Amino acid sequence: MTAFIRTLVAIAAIFTVSTFAAEKVYMPPVGTTNIHNDYGIAAQKLMKTYIEDDGRFVLIVGTASDSVDIGNFETVKKKATEKGCSKILIAEFTRLGEHVILSFKLYNTSNESPIWQDRMKAANPDDFDPIIQRMARTVGTKEKATTNQDIYNVTEQENKRRKHLKAYSYFGVGLGGMLPLSPSVEMVPGIDIFGMYDTQSFLIGLDVSLRGIDEQSSYVYGDFEISAYYAFGRKFIAPYLGAGMNYAAVEYTSEVSHSNIVEEYDRSTNNIRTTTRTEKESYTDSKSGIGAFVGGGLMFNRASNIVLFLEAKYFVNFFKLTEAKREVSNEQWNDYYFNNIDLPSESNKLLQGFMFNLKIGYGF
């Protein structure tokens, strides 16, 4: 029983320490110019909720009965000290034409110079909530709310400036490369056409890829892919991980040497001379079938009209490619060339390796 009581006491002590570890911040009534005072009261309540959700500060909200003038730092400092606060958060809302400027400043009670300040423009009262939420996350840090955007807290003012900020679908093209690990290792360049749908939590993709279109490549590879990725975070730069399936068709060309007996007329002896030459030929194996892949990447400028994807994935196609022996007899080559009889194989391996893509898309 004693051990149980000691455990409860320890838990209570930890809870007490964590509760009182957060600094207390005094927020006097919001200064309002050309805007109804009720917006200031609502803003205080929102700021208290969001700041205390963040956990770094405990916000003590001032009321009209505090009788403080935010233009007189000494009166604000005195009231903050009375309430046991070490910091002061002053907010001012100023309406200019159709817009409202929301300005926030954080002070230490010992200094009249702000240690943090930020401001944003609201197109209408609906913008107050996302602005205050972003201010609460950045207050007292080196970040600015204007750069701390996420896809869930976008203001109408930002939508005016960036017409497609709420876009969820993308279509575009990309440059890519394939690095097969079997049957042979070779870097194969190519192109992509893709579509991507952003559900905020998941990215659903459709891709058409073509690799190895130059004559020097051993591979000519094309596929159709469907993929699903989980997007981490709410920022405009979002990492993502996932997997998918594809249907692929590939031609794999390997080099084969074979001996060839050639009869030539020798004018010096007036006889037929028989010589044996080694000739190099190309052997092509064509296959198609389904495959799978896992991978991920980074999405830049998420939810805007122009987005960039940088991604990499590991793929396996569920069919084997044949690599012919490097040297075969003349009879074996003739059987293959004239009678379509397979050459002796060096290996039969699954096509697998890595793919890389840099894609640019238009959001709509």
ZAMARGU-4260 file (C-alpha; in steps of 0.2 Angstrom, whole numbers, plus 5000, padded with zeros to 4 digits):
<rodrens>
0) 5000/5000/5000 | 5014/5012/5004 | 5022/5009/4987 | 5006/5013/4979 | 5004/5029/4988
5) 5022/5034/4984 | 5018/5030/4965 | 5003/5042/4966 | 5013/5055/4974 | 5027/5054/4961
10) 5014/5055/4947 | 5006/5070/4955 | 5023/5078/4957 | 5027/5076/4939 | 5010/5082/4934
15) 5012/5098/4945 | 5030/5101/4938 | 5024/5100/4920 | 5009/5111/4923 | 5019/5125/4931
20) 5034/5123/4919 | 5025/5133/4905 | 5028/5152/4907 | 5013/5163/4910 | 5009/5176/4897
25) 4997/5190/4900 | 4987/5196/4886 | 4977/5212/4889 | 4962/5216/4879 | 4965/5217/4860
30) 4967/5235/4853 | 4954/5237/4839 | 4953/5252/4827 | 4938/5253/4815 | 4933/5236/4820
35) 4920/5230/4832 | 4927/5226/4850 | 4919/5209/4850 | 4931/5203/4837 | 4945/5206/4850
40) 4937/5196/4863 | 4934/5182/4852 | 4952/5183/4846 | 4958/5182/4865 | 4948/5166/4867
45) 4955/5158/4851 | 4973/5163/4856 | 4971/5155/4873 | 4965/5139/4866 | 4978/5137/4853
50) 4993/5143/4864 | 4988/5131/4878 | 4986/5117/4865 | 5004/5120/4860 | 5009/5119/4878
55) 5024/5131/4878 | 5014/5145/4887 | 4999/5147/4899 | 4989/5162/4893 | 4981/5174/4906
60) 4967/5183/4897 | 4964/5201/4902 | 4947/5209/4903 | 4940/5227/4902 | 4940/5227/4921
65) 4959/5227/4921 | 4959/5245/4916 | 4975/5244/4906 | 4981/5255/4891 | 4991/5244/4879
70) 4999/5260/4873 | 5006/5262/4891 | 5019/5248/4894 | 5020/5252/4913 | 5002/5249/4916
75) 5002/5233/4906 | 5018/5227/4915 | 5010/5231/4932 | 4995/5221/4928 | 5005/5206/4921
80) 5016/5206/4937 | 5001/5206/4948 | 4994/5191/4939 | 5011/5182/4940 | 5016/5183/4922
85) 5034/5184/4915 | 5029/5189/4898 | 5016/5200/4889 | 5007/5197/4872 | 4999/5213/4865
90) 4988/5211/4850 | 4981/5225/4839 | 4968/5224/4825 | 4967/5238/4813 | 4955/5239/4798
95) 4961/5248/4783 | 4948/5248/4768 | 4942/5230/4765 | 4957/5222/4775 | 4961/5220/4793
100) 4979/5220/4799 | 4982/5208/4814 | 4998/5213/4823 | 5005/5203/4838 | 5020/5207/4849
105) 5028/5197/4864 | 5037/5206/4878 | 5047/5202/4893 | 5040/5211/4908 | 5058/5218/4911
110) 5060/5226/4894 | 5049/5238/4883 | 5057/5231/4867 | 5047/5216/4859 | 5056/5199/4859
115) 5045/5193/4845 | 5033/5201/4833 | 5023/5197/4818 | 5008/5203/4808 | 4996/5196/4794
120) 4982/5203/4783 | 4965/5196/4784 | 4953/5198/4770 | 4937/5195/4781 | 4933/5189/4799
125) 4934/5171/4792 | 4953/5173/4791 | 4955/5177/4810 | 4955/5159/4815 | 4969/5152/4803
130) 4979/5168/4807 | 4978/5166/4826 | 4981/5148/4825 | 4997/5151/4815 | 5002/5165/4827
135) 5000/5154/4842 | 5012/5141/4835 | 5025/5153/4831 | 5024/5165/4845 | 5041/5167/4854
140) 5050/5157/4840 | 5061/5162/4825 | 5047/5157/4813 | 5035/5169/4805 | 5016/5165/4803
145) 5017/5170/4785 | 5030/5156/4782 | 5022/5143/4794 | 5008/5139/4782 | 5000/5122/4781
150) 4986/5115/4769 | 4973/5116/4783 | 4975/5134/4788 | 4975/5145/4772 | 4967/5162/4773
155) 4956/5170/4760 | 4969/5183/4758 | 4982/5170/4753 | 4969/5163/4741 | 4967/5180/4732
160) 4986/5181/4730 | 4988/5163/4724 | 4973/5157/4714 | 4976/5138/4716 | 4981/5137/4734
165) 4967/5125/4737 | 4971/5113/4722 | 4970/5095/4726 | 4973/5087/4708 | 4989/5088/4698
170) 4994/5084/4681 | 5011/5085/4673 | 5027/5078/4666 | 5044/5072/4673 | 5062/5067/4669
175) 5067/5050/4677 | 5080/5037/4677 | 5079/5018/4680 | 5094/5008/4688 | 5091/4989/4686
180) 5100/4978/4698 | 5096/4963/4687 | 5098/4955/4675 | 5112/4969/4672 | 5116/4985/4680
185) 5114/5000/4669 | 5107/5018/4671 | 5093/5020/4659 | 5085/5038/4657 | 5067/5041/4652
190) 5051/5052/4654 | 5035/5052/4663 | 5017/5058/4662 | 5008/5058/4678 | 4992/5063/4688
195) 4991/5065/4707 | 4976/5067/4718 | 4979/5074/4735 | 4966/5070/4749 | 4976/5079/4762
200) 4981/5063/4771 | 4985/5052/4755 | 4991/5055/4738 | 4984/5044/4724 | 4995/5043/4708
205) 4993/5037/4690 | 5009/5037/4680 | 5014/5032/4662 | 5033/5029/4661 | 5045/5026/4646
210) 5063/5022/4649 | 5078/5018/4637 | 5072/5027/4622 | 5090/5029/4616 | 5099/5017/4605
215) 5113/5014/4617 | 5102/5007/4631 | 5101/4988/4634 | 5083/4991/4641 | 5067/4998/4632
220) 5055/4999/4647 | 5037/5006/4648 | 5024/5004/4661 | 5008/5010/4669 | 5007/5013/4687
225) 4995/5016/4701 | 5001/5021/4718 | 4995/5027/4735 | 5006/5037/4747 | 5004/5043/4765
230) 5009/5062/4766 | 5017/5067/4782 | 5013/5084/4790 | 5003/5099/4785 | 5017/5109/4777
235) 5019/5115/4760 | 5034/5104/4759 | 5028/5087/4762 | 5037/5070/4763 | 5027/5055/4758
240) 5029/5036/4758 | 5019/5022/4750 | 5018/5008/4737 | 5010/5003/4721 | 5007/4991/4707
245) 5012/4992/4689 | 5010/4983/4672 | 5026/4984/4662 | 5033/4979/4645 | 5051/4977/4642
250) 5064/4973/4629 | 5081/4967/4636 | 5095/4966/4623 | 5112/4957/4627 | 5127/4955/4616
255) 5131/4937/4609 | 5147/4931/4600 | 5147/4917/4588 | 5159/4909/4576 | 5154/4910/4558
260) 5162/4900/4544 | 5165/4910/4528 | 5171/4904/4511 | 5180/4916/4500 | 5189/4915/4483
265) 5208/4917/4484 | 5214/4924/4468 | 5232/4921/4472 | 5229/4902/4472 | 5213/4901/4462
270) 5205/4891/4476 | 5191/4893/4488 | 5197/4898/4505 | 5188/4894/4521 | 5190/4905/4536
275) 5182/4906/4553 | 5176/4923/4560 | 5170/4929/4577 | 5154/4940/4575 | 5144/4950/4588
280) 5126/4950/4587 | 5111/4957/4598 | 5099/4945/4607 | 5083/4953/4613 | 5071/4945/4626
285) 5054/4953/4627 | 5042/4951/4642 | 5028/4959/4650 | 5018/4957/4666 | 5014/4965/4683
290) 5025/4971/4696 | 5026/4981/4713 | 5036/4995/4721 | 5038/5004/4737 | 5045/5021/4739
295) 5042/5039/4743 | 5048/5057/4740 | 5046/5076/4744 | 5032/5086/4737 | 5036/5105/4736
300) 5024/5119/4735 | 5009/5108/4740 | 4992/5114/4736 | 4998/5127/4724 | 4996/5129/4706
305) 5013/5123/4702 | 5020/5108/4712 | 5037/5099/4711 | 5039/5080/4716 | 5056/5072/4719
310) 5054/5054/4722 | 5063/5037/4722 | 5056/5019/4723 | 5062/5001/4723 | 5053/4990/4710
315) 5051/4972/4706 | 5043/4965/4690 | 5036/4947/4692 | 5043/4940/4676 | 5061/4935/4672
320) 5072/4941/4658 | 5084/4930/4649 | 5102/4934/4647 | 5110/4924/4633 | 5127/4916/4635
325) 5141/4928/4629 | 5148/4915/4617 | 5138/4902/4607 | 5141/4891/4592 | 5137/4895/4575
330) 5124/4881/4574 | 5116/4888/4590 | 5115/4905/4583 | 5108/4899/4566 | 5094/4889/4576
335) 5089/4904/4585 | 5090/4916/4570 | 5082/4904/4557 | 5071/4893/4567 | 5067/4904/4583
340) 5075/4891/4595 | 5081/4899/4611 | 5099/4902/4614 | 5108/4894/4629 | 5105/4906/4644
345) 5118/4914/4655 | 5104/4919/4668 | 5085/4921/4670 | 5082/4935/4683 | 5068/4945/4689
350) 5069/4963/4683 | 5071/4974/4698 | 5080/4989/4704 | 5077/5008/4707 | 5068/5022/4699
355) 5070/5041/4701 | 5059/5055/4696 | 5059/5073/4695 | 5041/5079/4691 | 5033/5095/4689
360) 5014/5097/4689 | 5000/5109/4687 | 4987/5110/4701 | 4968/5112/4697
</rodrens>
